[in-house]
Amino acid sequence: AMHPEQNPAIAGGGIYNSHAVQDKQIVRIIGKMTTLAAHAYHRNTGRAPAAPNTRLSYTENFLYMLDAGLDARHRPHPKLAK
């Protein structure tokens, strides 16, 4: 998801002077890292990437995106997700 309220071209050059805004952006970037890593993995292996599953935890979702392929019912092994 794009966040136009965080775009300096729209919100102005001083948007990142606030520590609260900086922290929010850091959390957003960290949250997207699993999706980027899974897409890079699938691009290198020639497989189609799986879309994120919002019903899973952060770790489960990462493992899901790596292994699910086209099976939306796939669930990662609980021991691996801990």
Secondary structure as the mmCIF struct_conf table of DSSP 4:
data_model
#
loop_
_struct_conf.conf_type_id
_struct_conf.id
_struct_conf.beg_label_comp_id
_struct_conf.beg_label_asym_id
_struct_conf.beg_label_seq_id
_struct_conf.end_label_comp_id
_struct_conf.end_label_asym_id
_struct_conf.end_label_seq_id
HELX_RH_3T_P HELX_RH_3T_P1 PRO A 4 GLN A 6
HELX_RH_AL_P HELX_RH_AL_P1 PRO A 8 ALA A 11
TURN_TY1_P TURN_TY1_P1 GLY A 13 GLY A 14
HELX_RH_3T_P HELX_RH_3T_P2 ILE A 15 ASN A 17
BEND BEND1 SER A 18 SER A 18
HELX_RH_AL_P HELX_RH_AL_P2 HIS A 19 THR A 45
TURN_TY1_P TURN_TY1_P2 GLY A 46 GLY A 46
HELX_LH_PP_P HELX_LH_PP_P1 ARG A 47 PRO A 52
TURN_TY1_P TURN_TY1_P3 THR A 54 ARG A 55
BEND BEND2 LEU A 56 LEU A 56
HELX_RH_AL_P HELX_RH_AL_P3 TYR A 58 ASP A 67
TURN_TY1_P TURN_TY1_P4 GLY A 69 LEU A 70
TURN_TY1_P TURN_TY1_P5 ALA A 72 ARG A 73
TURN_TY1_P TURN_TY1_P6 PRO A 78 ALA A 81
#
